[in-house]
Protein backbone atom coordinates (compact mmCIF):
# COMPACT_ATOMS: atom_id res chain seq x y z
CA UNK A 1 0.00 0.00 0.00
CA UNK A 2 1.36 3.42 -0.95
CA UNK A 3 0.23 6.65 0.68
CA UNK A 4 0.60 9.95 -1.14
CA UNK A 5 0.60 12.78 1.40
CA UNK A 6 1.52 15.46 -1.13
CA UNK A 7 -2.05 16.74 -1.41
CA UNK A 8 -3.43 15.99 2.06
CA UNK A 9 -1.31 17.23 4.95
CA UNK A 10 -0.76 14.78 7.79
CA UNK A 11 -1.91 17.57 10.10
CA UNK A 12 -5.16 17.94 8.17
CA UNK A 13 -7.35 17.31 11.21
CA UNK A 14 -5.67 19.06 14.13
CA UNK A 15 -5.71 22.64 12.85
CA UNK A 16 -9.34 22.68 11.61
CA UNK A 17 -10.48 20.82 14.73
CA UNK A 18 -9.12 23.58 16.95
CA UNK A 19 -10.80 26.30 14.90
CA UNK A 20 -14.12 24.45 14.73
CA UNK A 21 -14.14 23.68 18.43
CA UNK A 22 -13.36 27.29 19.31
CA UNK A 23 -16.26 28.50 17.14
CA UNK A 24 -18.68 26.10 18.84
CA UNK A 25 -17.52 27.00 22.35
CA UNK A 26 -17.70 30.72 21.47
CA UNK A 27 -21.36 30.28 20.50
CA UNK A 28 -22.17 28.35 23.67
CA UNK A 29 -20.62 30.89 26.04
CA UNK A 30 -21.76 33.93 24.04
CA UNK A 31 -25.32 32.68 24.48
CA UNK A 32 -24.73 32.15 28.20
CA UNK A 33 -23.34 35.69 28.56
CA UNK A 34 -26.05 37.25 26.38
CA UNK A 35 -23.56 38.33 23.72
CA UNK A 36 -24.92 38.45 20.18
CA UNK A 37 -22.29 37.37 17.66
CA UNK A 38 -22.89 38.77 14.19
CA UNK A 39 -19.85 37.11 12.64
CA UNK A 40 -17.13 34.87 14.00
CA UNK A 41 -14.09 33.30 12.42
CA UNK A 42 -11.11 31.56 13.93
CA UNK A 43 -8.01 31.30 11.77
CA UNK A 44 -5.49 28.68 12.91
CA UNK A 45 -1.98 28.07 11.62
CA UNK A 46 0.75 25.76 12.81
CA UNK A 47 4.45 25.08 12.33
CA UNK A 48 5.28 21.48 11.49
CA UNK A 49 8.58 20.12 10.22
CA UNK A 50 7.77 17.20 7.88
CA UNK A 51 11.25 15.74 8.44
CA UNK A 52 10.10 14.55 11.87
CA UNK A 53 7.07 12.75 10.42
CA UNK A 54 9.16 11.21 7.66
CA UNK A 55 11.83 10.06 10.12
CA UNK A 56 14.67 11.77 8.27
CA UNK A 57 15.56 14.05 11.17
CA UNK A 58 15.40 13.93 14.95
CA UNK A 59 13.00 16.89 15.07
CA UNK A 60 9.59 16.67 16.71
CA UNK A 61 7.04 14.86 14.53
CA UNK A 62 4.18 17.10 15.67
CA UNK A 63 3.50 20.80 15.73
CA UNK A 64 6.06 23.02 17.41
CA UNK A 65 3.93 26.16 17.27
CA UNK A 66 0.20 26.78 16.81
CA UNK A 67 -1.30 30.26 16.52
CA UNK A 68 -4.88 31.31 16.14
CA UNK A 69 -6.67 34.58 15.55
CA UNK A 70 -10.27 35.22 16.53
CA UNK A 71 -12.19 37.73 14.44
CA UNK A 72 -15.56 38.63 15.92
CA UNK A 73 -18.23 41.17 15.06
CA UNK A 74 -20.58 42.05 17.90
CA UNK A 75 -22.23 44.99 19.61
CA UNK A 76 -20.91 43.79 22.97
CA UNK A 77 -18.40 45.80 24.96
CA UNK A 78 -14.79 44.71 24.26
CA UNK A 79 -14.29 43.83 27.95
CA UNK A 80 -17.20 41.38 27.79
CA UNK A 81 -15.73 39.88 24.61
CA UNK A 82 -12.37 39.47 26.36
CA UNK A 83 -14.17 37.62 29.17
CA UNK A 84 -15.86 35.46 26.54
CA UNK A 85 -12.46 34.62 25.02
CA UNK A 86 -11.15 33.65 28.47
CA UNK A 87 -14.10 31.29 28.98
CA UNK A 88 -13.59 29.75 25.55
CA UNK A 89 -9.90 29.16 26.23
CA UNK A 90 -10.75 27.61 29.58
CA UNK A 91 -13.47 25.27 28.25
CA UNK A 92 -12.48 24.39 24.65
CA UNK A 93 -11.83 20.60 24.67
CA UNK A 94 -9.47 20.63 21.68
CA UNK A 95 -7.41 23.52 23.05
CA UNK A 96 -7.27 21.80 26.43
CA UNK A 97 -6.07 18.56 24.84
CA UNK A 98 -3.35 20.39 22.90
CA UNK A 99 -2.11 22.38 25.89
CA UNK A 100 -2.51 19.64 28.52
CA UNK A 101 -2.22 16.38 26.59
CA UNK A 102 -4.50 13.52 27.48
CA UNK A 103 -3.21 10.13 28.51
CA UNK A 104 -3.28 7.98 25.39
CA UNK A 105 -3.42 4.20 25.51
CA UNK A 106 -3.05 1.99 22.45
CA UNK A 107 -3.47 -1.64 21.55
CA UNK A 108 -2.60 -3.62 18.45
CA UNK A 109 -4.66 -6.33 16.79
CA UNK A 110 -3.24 -8.44 14.00
CA UNK A 111 -5.80 -10.53 12.13
CA UNK A 112 -8.27 -9.97 14.95
CA UNK A 113 -5.90 -11.11 17.70
CA UNK A 114 -4.59 -8.66 20.30
CA UNK A 115 -0.79 -8.81 20.17
CA UNK A 116 0.00 -5.71 22.19
N, C-alpha and C positions, 0 to 999 in steps of 0.2 A: 504494500500500500504506500502510495506517495502522497504527501501533503504539500500543497503549494500555498504558502502563506504570503505570497507577494501582493495579493489583492485584499486579503482579510487580515488585519493586524491581530497578533496573538492577544493583545490587550483590548480587543474589540468590545468586551463586556464590562470591564471595570469602570472605565471613564464614563460611558453613558449611564451606567447604573447609579453612579454617584449623582450625576445631574438630575436624573429622573427621580431618585429618592428625595433629593433636596426639594424639588418642585412639589412633590406630594406632601412632604412635611410642612413646607411653607403654607400650602393651602389649609392644612389641618389647623395649624396654630394661628394663622391669620383669622380664620373663622372663629376660633376660641377667643381671640383678642378683639374681635369686631373690626378688623382691618379689611377693607375692600381692596383687593388686588385687581387692577385693570389689566396689567400685563406683567408677566414674570418670565425671565429666562435665566438659566444657569449655564454658563459656558465653562467647560472643564478641559484642562490640558495636562498632559503628564510627560515626564522625561523617562525614557526607557532605552537602555542600551541593548540592542538586539544580540550583541556578542555574548551576553550572559545567557540568554535563552538558547542560543545556538551552541553553547559550550566551547566557544573558541577563545574565551577570555575568562578570567576569574572575577569579573565584575558581577554585581547583583543581577539576578535574572528578572527581578520585578522592577517596579517603578522606584526611582530615587527621588522624585519630586512631583507633586501633584498640586496644581493651582486651579482655583475656580473663581469666577466672577459672577455675582448676582446682579441682575439688572431688573429693577422693579418699578412699575408705575403705580402710584397710589395717591390718594388724598391725605393719607395718614401723616402725622408728624414724624419727622426723621428719627426722633428719639424712640418712638414706638416701633418704628421699623427696625432700628438697631436691636431693641429688645426681642423682636420677632426673630431676627437673625440669630441671636444668642440661643433662643429656644430651639431653633432648627438645628443648630450645631450641637446642642446638647442631646437631642432626641432622634437625629437621623441615623437609622440603623447601618446604612452603608458607610457613612462617615465614621461612625463608632467602630465598625469592624476594621476599617483601614487605619485608624489611629490607635486602637487598642485591639490588636488581632485576637481573634477567637481561637480557642483550642481546636485543632483539626485532627481528626482521627481517620485513618484509612484502613482499608482491607483490600485484599487481592483475591479474585476468583479466577481460576483457570479451568475452562471447560465445566463450569458450574461448581467446582470444588474450591473451597477456601484454602489457600496455600499460605496466606499471610494475614 
